Amino acid sequence: MRSILTIILNDLKIYSSQRGNLVGLLVIPVLLTVVIGWSLGRIGGGGPTRLRVDLIDLDGSDMSAQLIEELRAANDALVLCPPDNDADDYCRLEDEPLDMDRAIERARSGRTSALIAIPAGYAAALNDFQTVTIDYYSRSDPMQPGPVLQSLNAVLQRTSSASMTKGVSSALLDNLTNAVTLPALDGETRDSFLNTIYHRALQLSTYQPPAVLFRVVDANEDESGIDNGFNQSAPGMGSLYVMFTVLGGMAVLLRERRQWTLQRLMALPLSRAQILGAKIGVYFTLGMIQFFIVFAVGAAFGMDFGSSPPALLATMAAFVLCITALTFALAPWIKSEGQANGLVLLLSLSLAPLGGAWWPLEIVPEFMQTIGHLSPVAWAMDAFQDLIWYDGGFTEVIPEIAVLMAAAAVLFIIGIRSFKYD
């Protein structure tokens, strides 16, 4: 083990002695992370375009169902959980029922963007033109409403206006019946008439003083950092420059063979496994250093690291291992340093955007999202998103880590079998 560490430290010393390597490791990644993080924060594009929102409908009426449909129409980025959950369990419900206690805890921890609770008696209260309370749980500041709160407010304004119009129509109908001695309408006809007015008013509504009392319940004083562009740029640029740094090892390995560095190592009392393990350790270490540098920049600008640093570290390690394995799988087939440098650019500048390092993958068409997951970057960014944006833990990122580790295992097998020592 000591011999392996000695080789790793010596190679890292040689790497850091070259000014160009330090520029690629420190200066350029830091500058791009700052520029892109600042830009994403300014345009509001730093986060996922789909937002988990827990929804509990305790009324179960046609009017509450219509409220839900209006909410979907107001903002198609909202994924209402559990009604809109998909086969991939985007809502992260894990086949468990969603009750109020669990939903409140999910909102408090940031696992969801918000919780909306429609109370029992919602339809009856609107029909009787009475006040009804809809509870909203979120970590966001109610004085600076986010997309969920804005969407719900817009829907409630329309609903309140339509309810007011229905109530006024009901009172007018009663007054006309009493004043002009018109025959009273039977209950079914009256309800049908008033419901027609309600739905028509809902379509044509403009702002009116709300008949529905909207109450914001702040579940936690902590800020979620959902508008911080560094939550996207730090893991994205980190993943990109890990590929630049680690895949650059293909040219170095070729150079070491041509300069007989590997051959001289073979003359030492070291096994091939020790030499190969040391070389793998060098590029794994460089990849982790690159991640730490970029994430440190994110931390300086208020990046949210979630509540599970070990899971974040495991994701970083799994991605670096996968890229290291890819490096050693490709290195034996490289014929020149120019070919190696070209391949580094090709792979890095195609796998990174394809996998969502430059922008959230949700903004591209569904077929491109599927193709994007051919890139290891997509699996890493999925895990980073779960940890940073939705405050997930190890349980949530196990599938992504497992895919990266499985790919690393296959690539290491290919690389070890074909690795050239001379």
C-alpha positions in Angstrom: 0.0 0.0 0.0 2.9 2.4 0.8 4.3 1.8 -2.7 1.0 2.7 -4.3 0.7 5.9 -2.2 4.3 6.8 -3.2 3.5 6.5 -6.9 0.3 8.5 -6.5 2.0 11.3 -4.6 4.8 11.4 -7.1 2.5 11.6 -10.1 0.4 14.3 -8.5 3.6 16.3 -7.8 4.6 16.0 -11.5 1.0 17.0 -12.6 1.0 20.1 -10.3 4.4 21.2 -11.5 3.0 22.0 -14.9 1.4 25.5 -15.1 -1.0 24.5 -17.8 -2.4 21.7 -15.7 -3.1 24.1 -12.8 -4.9 26.5 -15.1 -7.1 23.7 -16.3 -7.7 22.4 -12.8 -8.2 25.8 -11.0 -8.7 28.9 -13.1 -10.9 27.9 -16.0 -13.4 25.7 -14.0 -13.7 28.4 -11.3 -14.4 31.2 -13.8 -16.9 29.2 -15.8 -18.7 28.0 -12.6 -19.0 31.6 -11.4 -20.2 33.0 -14.8 -22.7 30.2 -15.5 -24.0 30.1 -11.9 -24.5 33.9 -11.9 -26.3 33.7 -15.2 -28.6 30.9 -14.3 -29.5 32.7 -11.1 -30.3 35.9 -13.0 -32.6 34.2 -15.5 -34.1 31.8 -13.1 -32.9 28.7 -15.0 -30.7 27.2 -12.3 -33.1 24.5 -11.2 -35.3 21.7 -12.5 -38.3 22.6 -14.6 -40.5 20.1 -12.9 -41.5 20.8 -9.3 -42.8 18.2 -6.9 -45.9 19.5 -5.0 -47.7 17.2 -2.5 -51.4 17.5 -2.8 -53.9 16.2 -0.2 -57.6 16.5 -1.2 -59.7 15.9 1.9 -62.9 17.0 0.2 -62.9 14.7 -2.8 -65.6 16.7 -4.5 -66.1 17.8 -8.1 -65.2 21.4 -7.1 -61.9 20.3 -5.5 -61.1 18.2 -8.5 -61.7 21.2 -10.7 -59.4 23.3 -8.5 -56.7 20.6 -9.1 -57.3 20.8 -12.8 -57.0 24.5 -12.8 -53.7 24.3 -10.9 -52.3 21.9 -13.5 -53.4 24.3 -16.3 -51.9 27.3 -14.5 -48.4 25.7 -14.4 -47.6 22.6 -16.3 -44.2 22.4 -14.5 -46.0 21.2 -11.3 -46.0 17.5 -10.6 -48.8 17.0 -8.1 -48.1 14.1 -5.8 -49.5 11.5 -5.7 -52.1 12.2 -8.6 -49.4 12.9 -11.2 -46.8 10.4 -10.1 -45.3 8.2 -12.9 -44.0 4.7 -13.2 -40.5 6.0 -12.3 -41.8 7.3 -9.0 -40.8 10.9 -9.7 -42.7 11.9 -6.5 -40.4 9.6 -4.5 -43.4 8.1 -2.6 -41.8 4.7 -2.5 -45.2 3.0 -2.7 -46.1 4.4 0.7 -49.4 6.3 1.4 -49.2 10.0 1.7 -50.8 11.4 4.8 -50.7 14.9 6.3 -47.9 14.2 8.7 -45.6 12.7 6.1 -46.5 15.4 3.6 -45.6 18.1 6.1 -42.3 16.5 6.9 -41.5 16.2 3.1 -42.2 20.0 2.7 -40.2 20.9 5.8 -37.2 18.9 4.7 -37.3 20.3 1.1 -38.2 16.9 -0.5 -41.0 18.7 -2.2 -41.5 22.3 -3.2 -44.7 22.7 -1.3 -47.7 20.9 0.2 -51.3 22.0 -0.7 -54.1 20.7 1.5 -57.7 21.1 0.4 -59.9 20.7 3.5 -63.0 18.7 3.9 -66.1 20.9 3.2 -64.3 22.9 0.6 -67.2 22.5 -2.0 -69.9 23.0 0.6 -68.2 26.2 1.8 -68.0 27.6 -1.7 -71.6 26.7 -2.5 -72.7 28.5 0.7 -70.5 31.5 -0.1 -68.5 30.9 3.0 -64.8 31.3 3.9 -62.7 28.1 3.6 -59.0 27.8 4.5 -56.5 26.1 2.2 -53.2 25.3 3.9 -50.0 25.8 2.1 -46.7 24.4 3.6 -43.4 25.5 2.1 -39.9 26.5 3.0 -40.1 29.5 0.6 -40.6 33.0 1.8 -44.3 34.0 1.4 -43.1 37.6 0.8 -41.2 36.4 -2.2 -43.6 33.9 -3.8 -42.1 31.2 -6.0 -43.8 29.5 -8.9 -46.0 27.1 -6.9 -47.4 29.9 -4.7 -47.9 32.2 -7.7 -49.8 29.5 -9.5 -52.0 28.7 -6.6 -52.8 32.3 -6.0 -53.8 32.8 -9.6 -56.2 29.7 -9.4 -57.7 30.8 -6.1 -58.3 34.3 -7.4 -60.3 32.8 -10.3 -62.1 30.4 -8.0 -63.0 33.1 -5.5 -64.3 35.4 -8.3 -66.5 32.6 -9.7 -67.8 31.7 -6.2 -68.6 35.4 -5.6 -70.5 35.6 -8.9 -72.5 32.4 -8.0 -73.4 33.8 -4.6 -74.6 37.1 -6.0 -76.6 35.2 -8.7 -78.2 33.1 -6.0 -79.2 36.1 -3.9 -80.5 37.9 -7.1 -82.6 34.8 -8.0 -84.1 34.7 -4.5 -85.0 38.4 -4.6 -86.6 38.1 -8.0 -88.6 35.1 -6.9 -89.9 36.9 -3.8 -90.5 40.4 -5.4 -92.2 39.3 -8.7 -93.8 36.2 -7.2 -92.2 34.0 -9.9 -92.7 30.3 -9.4 -89.9 28.9 -7.3 -87.4 26.7 -9.2 -87.0 23.1 -8.1 -83.7 22.2 -6.4 -82.1 20.4 -9.4 -82.9 23.3 -11.9 -81.7 25.9 -9.4 -78.4 24.1 -8.8 -77.9 23.5 -12.5 -78.5 27.2 -13.2 -76.1 28.4 -10.5 -73.4 25.9 -11.5 -73.6 27.1 -15.1 -73.0 30.7 -13.8 -70.1 29.5 -11.7 -68.3 27.7 -14.5 -68.9 30.6 -16.9 -67.6 33.1 -14.3 -64.6 30.9 -13.8 -63.7 31.2 -17.5 -64.2 34.9 -17.6 -63.0 35.9 -14.1 -60.8 38.7 -13.3 -59.4 39.7 -9.9 -62.0 40.1 -7.1 -61.5 40.2 -3.3 -61.1 36.5 -2.4 -63.9 34.6 -0.9 -61.4 31.8 -0.2 -59.1 32.6 2.6 -55.6 31.6 1.6 -53.2 30.9 4.4 -49.5 30.4 4.1 -48.1 28.1 6.8 -44.3 28.3 6.9 -43.0 24.9 7.9 -39.4 26.0 8.4 -37.6 29.3 8.6 -34.6 27.9 6.6 -34.2 29.0 3.0 -34.3 26.4 0.3 -32.0 28.3 -2.1 -34.1 27.2 -5.0 -33.2 30.3 -7.1 -29.5 29.8 -6.7 -28.0 29.1 -10.1 -24.9 27.6 -8.5 -27.0 24.6 -7.5 -26.9 23.7 -11.2 -23.6 25.2 -12.4 -21.4 23.7 -9.6 -22.3 20.0 -10.2 -22.6 20.6 -13.9 -19.2 22.3 -14.4 -17.7 20.0 -11.9 -18.8 17.0 -13.9 -17.5 18.6 -17.2 -14.1 19.4 -15.8 -13.7 16.0 -14.1 -14.0 14.6 -17.6 -11.5 17.0 -19.0 -9.0 16.3 -16.1 -9.4 12.5 -15.9 -9.8 11.7 -19.6 -6.7 13.7 -20.1 -4.9 10.8 -18.5 -5.1 8.9 -21.8 -2.4 11.2 -23.3 -0.3 11.0 -20.1 -0.4 7.1 -20.1 0.6 7.1 -23.7 3.5 9.5 -23.0 4.7 7.4 -20.0 4.8 4.3 -22.2 6.8 6.1 -24.9 9.2 7.6 -22.3 9.6 4.2 -20.6 8.3 5.4 -17.3 5.9 2.4 -17.0 8.7 0.1 -18.0 11.0 1.4 -15.3 8.2 0.9 -12.8 7.9 -2.7 -14.0 11.6 -3.2 -13.0 10.8 -2.4 -9.4 9.6 -5.0 -6.9 5.9 -4.1 -7.7 3.2 -6.3 -9.1 1.2 -5.2 -12.1 -1.8 -4.8 -9.9 0.0 -2.3 -7.7 1.2 -0.3 -10.6 -2.3 -0.2 -12.2 -3.9 0.5 -8.9 -1.6 3.5 -8.4 -2.3 4.9 -11.8 -6.0 4.5 -11.2 -5.6 6.2 -7.8 -3.9 9.2 -9.4 -6.7 10.0 -11.8 -9.4 9.3 -9.2 -7.7 11.7 -6.8 -7.4 14.4 -9.5 -11.1 14.0 -10.3 -12.2 14.3 -6.7 -9.9 17.4 -6.3 -11.6 18.9 -9.3 -15.0 18.3 -7.8 -14.0 19.8 -4.4 -12.6 23.0 -6.1 -15.8 23.6 -8.1 -18.1 22.8 -5.1 -16.0 25.1 -2.9 -16.8 27.9 -5.4 -20.5 27.0 -5.2 -20.3 27.1 -1.4 -18.8 30.6 -1.5 -21.9 31.8 -3.5 -24.5 30.1 -1.2 -24.9 26.8 -3.0 -27.2 24.4 -1.1 -25.5 21.0 -0.4 -28.7 19.3 0.8 -28.9 17.3 4.1 -26.8 14.3 3.2 -23.1 15.1 2.6 -22.1 11.4 2.6 -24.6 10.7 -0.2 -23.2 13.7 -2.1 -19.6 12.5 -1.7 -20.7 9.0 -2.8 -22.2 10.4 -6.0 -19.0 12.3 -6.7 -16.9 9.3 -6.1 -19.1 7.0 -8.3 -18.9 9.5 -11.2 -15.2 9.9 -10.9 -14.7 6.2 -10.8 -16.8 5.8 -13.9 -14.8 8.4 -15.8 -11.5 6.9 -14.6 -12.6 3.5 -15.8 -13.6 5.0 -19.2 -10.1 6.5 -19.4 -8.3 3.2 -18.8 -10.7 1.4 -21.2 -9.8 3.8 -24.0 -6.1 4.4 -23.2 -4.7 1.2 -24.8 -6.2 2.1 -28.1 -4.8 5.6 -28.4 -2.0 6.0 -31.0 -0.9 9.6 -30.5 -1.3 12.5 -28.0 -3.1 14.5 -30.7 -5.7 11.7 -31.0 -6.0 11.5 -27.2 -6.6 15.3 -26.9 -9.2 15.2 -29.7 -11.0 12.4 -28.0 -11.0 14.2 -24.7 -12.7 17.2 -26.3 -15.1 15.1 -28.2 -16.3 13.1 -25.2 -16.4 15.9 -22.7 -18.2 18.4 -25.0 -20.7 15.8 -26.1 -21.4 13.8 -22.9 -21.7 16.9 -20.7 -24.5 18.8 -22.5 -26.1 15.5 -23.5 -26.3 14.5 -19.8 -27.6 17.9 -18.5 -24.4 19.5 -17.2 -25.0 22.8 -18.9 -28.8 23.0 -18.4 -31.5 20.9 -16.5 -32.2 17.8 -18.6 -36.0 18.3 -18.1 -36.0 21.2 -20.6 -35.2 18.9 -23.6 -37.8 16.6 -25.3 -38.5 13.3 -23.7 -36.6 11.3 -26.4 -33.5 13.4 -25.8 -33.8 12.8 -22.0 -33.7 9.0 -22.8 -30.7 9.4 -25.1 -29.1 11.7 -22.5 -28.9 8.8 -20.1 -26.4 7.1 -22.3 -24.0 9.6 -20.7 -22.8 9.0 -17.2 -23.2 12.7 -16.6 -27.0 12.3 -16.7 -27.0 9.8 -13.9 -24.7 12.0 -11.8 -26.8 15.1 -12.4 -30.0 13.1 -11.5 -28.4 12.2 -8.2 -27.1 15.8 -7.6 -30.6 17.1 -8.3 -32.2 14.7 -5.8 -29.7 15.6 -3.1 -29.4 19.4 -3.7 -32.9 20.4 -4.9 -35.0 17.9 -3.1 -33.0 17.3 0.0 -32.8 13.5 -0.6 -30.5 11.0 1.0 -28.8 7.7 0.2 -32.1 6.0 -0.5 -33.0 8.4 -3.3 -29.6 8.2 -5.1 -28.9 4.4 -4.8 -30.2 3.7 -8.4 -27.9 6.4 -9.9 -24.9 5.4 -7.9 -25.5 1.7 -8.8 -25.6 2.5 -12.6 -22.4 4.5 -12.4 -20.6 1.8 -10.4 -21.9 -0.9 -12.7 -20.6 1.0 -15.7 -17.3 1.6 -13.9 -16.9 -2.2 -13.2 -17.5 -3.1 -16.9 -15.1 -0.4 -18.1 -12.4 -1.4 -15.6 -12.6 -5.0 -16.7 -12.1 -3.9 -20.3 -9.3 -1.5 -19.3 -7.4 -3.9 -17.1 -7.5 -6.7 -19.6 -6.2 -4.5 -22.4 -3.8 -2.2 -20.5 -0.4 -1.9 -22.0 2.7 -1.8 -19.8 5.2 -1.5 -22.6 
